[in-house]
Amino acid sequence: MEKDWKVDKIMRLKMYKLCISLLSISVLGCAYYNTFYNAKKFYAEAMKLKKDKETTPQAAKDLLDKSIEKCSKVIEYYKNKNRARARWLDDAVFLMGKCFYEKGEYQQAMRKFDELITYLPNSPFYKESHLYLGKSHLKNGDYIEAIAIFEKISDDPRASFLICEALFESQKYTKAKEKYEEFIEENPKNDFKKKAILRMAEIYTILLDYNNAITSYKDFLKTRPPRDTRFEVELKIGKCYLELQEVELALKTFTDLKKKTVDKKKLARVNLGISECYRRFGNYEESLTILTSIIEDCPRTEESARAYYKKGMIYEENLANLDSARIAFNKVKEEHQSIGISKDALERAVSLERFVALKESLTAGETEKIARNQFLLAELYFFDLQKLDQAIEEYEKVARDFPDTDYGPKAVYAVAWLYENEKGDSSKAAIYYKKLIDEFPNTEYAHKAKQSLSQILRENTE
């Protein structure tokens, strides 16, 4: 009896130790579940802050860092344990990868998704990891690698769509268009169909196929997009009509859009389109009035900067008021320095200042100096202001009025070169090359003219 009692006591002691051990494991498991729960909570809060923003705000990044810290603790705890018991390991690795992705740290994101794919192939996050791995490569500009990853799970419509996106981002527009068309046909009810239709319209616009672009934009509008997206698309339709010289249709599109728009900056963008329509109609006064109202309503904005730029173009190209054009171009950078057209506007302002100075210098002075300035004026018309016909006219003035200067033969050669290379008129170019050979036979330009004339004659006899 005493022996049985001792055996029973030993068995109870072993059971007690086992229970304590199991309880410890349970408590630790629960603790690390709570750690992972907090990691998910921080991630969710970060995504609320980010919403639809293209870049992640700093406050959201701080929350993502907290999530990464919690995930690291879970991974550290489970990494040496039997994977069958590592319950939250793949969850933590996947979430950590997503955190890095949202922070824009794509190399670190790739490492985490690669880890999950390589070491946890049975994870329910296996396919999602491929998607995020491919998207990380896409964000990093590794388009070929991204496509290769997406093709591994191409049975997933999301991967198929992302292949299209990779082709689009890599500027392979013709191939992208084919893939988007396939996607739309194979996934008529997929949520990504709307984006695919919009991408098709954007590709047609890039390829200058404005008729098909308008058709695709209108197809997209049938999908009832959000108000802001609808506005952008209707604005693009109006611009496509302008590219097609369908000015009346463009004006109707912009006018209809204006009736539905309240926001000042959006109204300014619509009015920029309307002002361009009036400019095309030749109603420069009305166009300038609209541009002035944009500047007054939205000062120091991208829209006001564009309005000043358009005013400069009207003054320069349509009204030949170069002083007013120069003033308008100089205003662009003051309104919005980062706008893409500010550099062009500044260059135009400088060119116009030089233009005025050169024009004033043609009234008096030594013959050689006047000839030089007349030649420089022609150069300015061609290289700075991109006005080919005016450049030819100014070169001809040099050749006619200053034949005995160094600039006479140089101007004749310039006219011949412009007709041949810019206007594609080899017959007219040949006339000037022959004039150069006959009237200035001992110049370096005559030697060049003989070579060019010989080439033209060869091409005409072939």
C-alpha positions in Angstrom: 0.0 0.0 0.0 2.8 2.4 0.9 4.5 1.6 -2.4 1.3 2.4 -4.4 0.9 5.7 -2.5 4.4 6.8 -3.4 3.8 5.9 -7.1 0.6 7.9 -7.0 2.4 10.9 -5.5 5.1 10.8 -8.1 2.5 10.6 -10.9 0.6 13.6 -9.4 3.8 15.6 -9.2 4.6 14.9 -12.9 1.1 15.9 -13.9 1.4 19.1 -12.0 4.7 20.0 -13.7 3.1 19.2 -17.1 0.2 21.4 -16.4 2.5 24.2 -15.3 4.5 23.8 -18.5 1.3 23.8 -20.7 0.0 26.8 -18.9 3.2 28.7 -19.5 3.1 27.8 -23.2 -0.5 28.9 -23.3 0.2 32.2 -21.6 3.2 32.9 -23.9 1.1 32.0 -26.9 -1.6 34.3 -25.8 0.9 37.1 -25.1 2.3 36.8 -28.6 -1.2 36.7 -30.1 -1.8 40.0 -28.3 1.5 41.4 -29.7 0.4 40.4 -33.2 -3.1 41.9 -32.5 -1.5 45.2 -31.7 0.6 45.0 -34.9 -2.6 44.6 -36.9 -4.2 47.5 -35.0 -1.3 49.8 -35.8 -1.4 48.8 -39.5 -5.1 49.4 -39.7 -4.8 52.9 -38.1 -2.0 53.8 -40.5 -4.1 52.8 -43.5 -7.0 55.0 -42.2 -4.5 57.9 -42.1 -3.3 57.1 -45.6 -6.7 56.5 -47.2 -6.4 57.4 -51.0 -3.3 59.5 -50.7 -0.5 58.7 -53.1 2.2 59.1 -50.5 2.1 57.9 -46.9 1.9 60.7 -44.3 4.6 60.7 -41.6 2.0 59.9 -38.8 1.0 56.8 -40.8 4.7 55.8 -41.2 5.2 56.1 -37.4 2.3 53.7 -36.9 3.7 51.3 -39.5 7.1 51.4 -37.6 5.2 50.3 -34.4 3.5 47.5 -36.4 6.9 46.4 -37.7 8.4 46.3 -34.2 5.5 44.1 -32.9 5.8 41.8 -35.9 9.5 41.4 -35.2 8.8 40.2 -31.7 6.4 37.6 -32.9 8.8 36.4 -35.6 11.7 36.3 -33.1 9.6 34.2 -30.7 8.4 31.7 -33.3 11.4 31.4 -35.7 13.1 28.5 -33.8 9.9 26.6 -33.0 8.3 23.8 -34.9 6.5 25.4 -37.8 3.4 23.4 -37.0 3.2 25.3 -33.7 4.3 28.7 -35.1 0.8 29.8 -35.3 1.3 33.5 -36.0 4.6 33.3 -37.9 3.3 33.7 -41.4 0.8 36.3 -40.3 3.6 38.4 -38.9 6.0 38.0 -41.8 3.2 38.9 -44.3 2.1 41.9 -42.3 5.6 43.1 -41.8 6.1 43.0 -45.6 3.0 45.0 -46.1 4.2 47.6 -43.7 7.5 48.1 -45.5 5.5 48.2 -48.8 3.2 51.0 -47.5 6.3 52.9 -46.2 7.8 52.8 -49.7 10.7 50.6 -48.5 10.4 48.1 -51.3 13.6 46.2 -50.9 12.8 45.3 -47.3 9.2 44.4 -48.4 10.6 42.1 -51.1 12.8 40.3 -48.5 9.8 39.6 -46.3 7.5 38.3 -49.1 10.4 36.2 -50.5 10.9 34.7 -47.0 7.2 33.7 -46.8 7.1 32.2 -50.4 10.4 30.3 -49.8 9.9 29.0 -46.2 6.2 29.0 -45.7 4.7 27.7 -49.0 1.6 26.3 -47.2 0.7 29.6 -45.8 -2.7 31.1 -46.8 -0.8 34.3 -47.6 1.3 32.5 -50.3 -0.6 33.9 -53.3 -1.0 37.3 -51.7 2.8 37.4 -51.1 3.3 36.9 -54.8 1.0 39.8 -55.5 2.8 42.1 -53.1 6.2 40.9 -54.2 5.3 41.7 -57.8 3.9 45.1 -56.8 7.1 45.9 -54.9 9.1 45.2 -58.0 6.7 47.3 -60.0 7.0 50.2 -57.6 10.8 49.8 -57.8 10.8 50.0 -61.6 11.7 46.3 -62.1 9.0 45.7 -64.7 10.4 42.5 -66.3 10.8 40.9 -62.8 7.3 42.1 -61.8 5.7 40.6 -64.9 7.5 37.3 -64.3 6.2 37.1 -60.7 2.6 38.0 -61.7 2.7 35.3 -64.5 3.2 32.6 -61.8 -0.3 33.4 -60.5 -1.9 34.6 -63.7 -5.1 32.7 -62.9 -5.8 35.4 -60.4 -7.4 38.4 -62.2 -5.5 40.8 -60.0 -2.2 39.4 -61.3 -3.5 39.6 -64.9 -4.4 43.3 -64.4 -1.0 44.0 -62.8 0.7 42.6 -65.9 -1.1 45.2 -67.9 -0.1 47.9 -65.4 3.6 46.8 -65.6 3.5 47.1 -69.4 1.9 50.5 -69.1 4.4 51.8 -66.6 7.3 50.5 -68.8 5.8 52.6 -71.7 5.1 49.5 -73.9 1.8 51.0 -74.8 0.9 48.9 -77.8 1.5 45.7 -75.9 -0.3 47.1 -72.9 -3.3 48.0 -75.0 -3.6 44.4 -76.3 -3.3 43.1 -72.7 -5.9 45.5 -71.4 -8.3 44.5 -74.2 -7.8 40.8 -73.3 -8.4 41.6 -69.6 -11.7 43.5 -70.3 -12.9 40.6 -72.5 -12.0 37.9 -70.0 -13.2 39.7 -66.9 -16.4 41.6 -67.9 -17.6 41.8 -64.2 -14.2 42.4 -62.5 -13.8 45.5 -60.5 -10.5 46.3 -62.3 -12.4 46.5 -65.6 -13.2 50.2 -65.0 -9.5 51.0 -64.5 -8.6 49.0 -67.6 -11.0 51.0 -69.7 -9.5 54.2 -68.3 -6.0 53.0 -69.0 -7.1 52.3 -72.6 -8.2 55.9 -73.0 -4.9 57.1 -71.6 -3.0 54.9 -74.0 -5.0 56.2 -77.0 -4.3 59.8 -75.8 -0.5 59.1 -75.5 -0.6 57.5 -79.0 -2.4 60.6 -80.3 -5.4 58.6 -81.3 -7.9 61.1 -79.9 -11.1 59.7 -81.5 -10.6 56.4 -79.8 -9.5 58.1 -76.6 -12.8 60.0 -76.5 -14.8 56.8 -77.1 -12.9 55.0 -74.3 -13.3 58.0 -71.9 -17.0 58.0 -72.6 -17.2 54.2 -72.0 -15.5 54.8 -68.7 -18.0 57.5 -67.7 -20.8 54.8 -68.2 -19.3 52.9 -65.2 -20.4 55.8 -62.9 -17.0 56.7 -61.4 -16.6 59.0 -58.3 -17.3 62.7 -58.9 -13.6 63.8 -58.8 -12.7 61.1 -61.3 -15.6 62.0 -63.6 -14.4 65.6 -63.5 -10.9 64.7 -64.6 -12.2 62.5 -67.4 -14.6 65.1 -68.8 -11.8 67.6 -68.8 -9.7 65.2 -70.8 -12.5 64.7 -73.3 -12.6 68.5 -73.9 -8.8 68.5 -74.4 -9.0 65.7 -76.9 -11.6 67.7 -78.9 -9.2 70.6 -78.9 -6.4 68.3 -80.3 -8.8 67.2 -83.0 -9.6 70.9 -83.8 -13.2 70.2 -82.9 -13.3 73.6 -81.0 -17.1 73.8 -80.8 -17.4 70.3 -79.3 -14.6 71.2 -76.9 -16.3 74.4 -75.8 -19.6 72.6 -75.2 -17.8 70.0 -73.2 -16.0 72.6 -71.0 -19.2 74.7 -70.7 -21.3 71.7 -69.6 -18.6 70.7 -67.1 -18.4 74.3 -65.7 -22.1 74.2 -64.8 -21.5 71.2 -62.6 -18.3 72.6 -60.9 -18.2 74.6 -57.7 -14.6 74.2 -56.5 -12.5 77.3 -57.4 -9.4 75.4 -58.6 -11.4 73.0 -60.7 -13.3 76.0 -62.2 -10.0 77.6 -63.1 -8.9 74.4 -64.9 -12.2 74.4 -66.9 -11.8 78.0 -67.7 -8.3 77.4 -69.0 -9.9 75.1 -71.6 -12.7 77.6 -72.4 -10.1 80.4 -72.9 -8.2 78.2 -75.3 -11.4 77.7 -77.3 -11.9 81.4 -77.6 -8.3 81.8 -78.7 -8.9 79.2 -81.4 -12.0 81.1 -82.5 -9.8 84.3 -82.8 -11.6 86.0 -79.9 -8.4 87.0 -78.1 -10.0 89.7 -76.0 -12.5 87.2 -74.4 -9.7 84.7 -74.0 -7.5 87.2 -72.1 -10.5 88.3 -70.0 -11.1 84.7 -68.8 -7.4 84.2 -68.1 -7.3 87.4 -66.0 -10.3 86.1 -64.0 -8.4 82.9 -63.3 -5.4 84.9 -62.0 -7.6 87.0 -59.7 -9.7 84.0 -58.4 -6.7 81.6 -57.8 -3.6 83.6 -57.1 -0.3 81.9 -56.5 -1.5 78.5 -57.8 -0.6 76.3 -60.7 -3.8 77.4 -62.4 -2.8 81.1 -62.2 0.7 80.3 -63.5 -0.8 78.5 -66.5 -3.1 81.5 -67.1 -0.1 83.8 -67.2 1.7 81.4 -69.6 -1.3 81.3 -71.9 -1.6 85.1 -71.8 2.1 85.3 -72.9 1.4 83.0 -75.8 -1.6 85.1 -77.0 0.4 88.3 -76.7 3.4 86.8 -78.5 1.8 84.6 -81.2 -1.5 86.3 -81.9 -1.2 89.9 -81.0 2.5 90.5 -81.6 2.7 92.5 -78.3 6.1 91.3 -77.3 6.5 93.5 -74.2 3.2 92.3 -72.7 4.2 88.7 -73.6 7.5 89.1 -71.8 5.8 90.5 -68.7 3.3 87.6 -68.6 6.0 85.0 -69.0 8.0 86.5 -66.2 5.0 86.2 -63.9 4.7 82.4 -64.3 7.5 81.6 -61.9 6.2 84.1 -59.4 2.9 82.3 -59.3 4.1 78.7 -59.0 7.8 77.8 -59.2 7.5 74.1 -59.4 5.2 74.0 -62.5 6.7 72.4 -65.5 6.2 75.3 -67.9 8.0 77.8 -65.6 11.4 77.0 -67.2 9.9 77.4 -70.7 8.2 80.7 -69.7 11.5 82.1 -68.3 13.4 81.1 -71.4 10.7 82.8 -73.6 10.9 86.0 -71.5 14.7 86.1 -71.9 14.4 85.4 -75.6 11.9 88.3 -76.0 14.1 90.6 -74.1 17.0 89.7 -76.5 14.6 90.1 -79.4 13.6 93.6 -78.4 17.2 94.6 -77.8 18.2 93.2 -81.2 15.4 95.0 -83.0 16.4 98.3 -81.4 20.1 97.7 -82.5 19.2 97.5 -86.2 18.5 101.2 -86.6 22.1 102.5 -86.4 25.7 101.4 -86.2 28.5 99.8 -88.3 27.3 97.7 -91.2 29.0 94.5 -90.0 27.5 94.9 -86.5 24.0 95.5 -88.0 24.4 92.5 -90.2 25.5 90.4 -87.2 22.5 91.5 -85.1 20.1 90.9 -88.1 21.5 87.4 -88.3 21.2 86.8 -84.6 17.6 87.9 -84.8 17.0 85.2 -87.4 18.7 82.7 -85.1 16.5 83.7 -82.2 13.4 83.3 -84.3 14.4 79.7 -85.2 16.1 78.4 -82.1 14.4 80.2 -79.3 10.9 81.1 -80.6 10.5 78.2 -83.0 9.1 80.5 -85.7 10.5 79.0 -88.9 8.9 81.3 -91.5 10.0 84.5 -89.6 13.5 83.0 -89.3 13.7 82.5 -93.1 12.5 86.0 -93.6 15.1 87.5 -91.4 17.9 85.4 -93.0 16.8 86.6 -96.4 17.0 90.2 -95.2 20.7 89.6 -94.2 21.4 88.0 -97.6 19.7 90.8 -99.4 20.9 93.9 -97.4 24.3 92.7 -96.3 25.8 90.5 -99.1 29.3 91.9 -98.7 29.6 91.0 -95.0 30.6 87.7 -93.6 26.9 87.1 -92.7 25.7 87.3 -96.3 26.7 83.8 -97.5 26.1 82.3 -94.1 22.5 83.5 -94.2 21.9 82.1 -97.7 23.2 78.7 -96.5 20.9 78.9 -93.5 17.9 79.5 -95.7 18.8 76.5 -97.9 19.4 74.3 -94.9 16.0 75.2 -93.4 14.1 74.5 -96.6 15.8 71.1 -97.0 15.8 69.9 -93.3 12.9 71.7 -91.7 10.4 72.3 -94.5 11.3 69.2 -96.5 11.4 71.3 -99.7 14.5 70.0 -101.6 13.6 71.9 -104.8 13.5 75.3 -103.0 16.7 74.3 -101.1 18.4 73.6 -104.4 17.7 77.1 -105.6 19.4 78.7 -102.6 22.3 76.2 -102.7 22.9 77.2 -106.4 22.6 80.9 -105.5 25.3 80.4 -102.9 27.6 78.6 -105.3 27.1 81.3 -108.0 27.3 84.5 -105.8 29.7 83.4 -103.1 31.9 80.8 -104.9 35.0 81.2 -102.7 33.4 80.7 -99.3 33.3 77.6 -97.1 29.5 77.7 -97.4 29.8 77.3 -101.2 31.8 74.1 -100.7 29.0 72.8 -98.3 26.4 73.9 -100.8 28.0 71.8 -103.6 27.9 68.7 -101.4 24.2 69.2 -100.5 23.2 70.1 -104.0 24.9 67.0 -105.3 23.0 64.9 -102.8 19.7 66.4 -103.7 20.3 65.8 -107.5 21.3 62.2 -106.8 18.1 61.6 -104.8 15.9 63.2 -107.5 17.4 60.9 -110.2 17.0 57.6 -108.3 
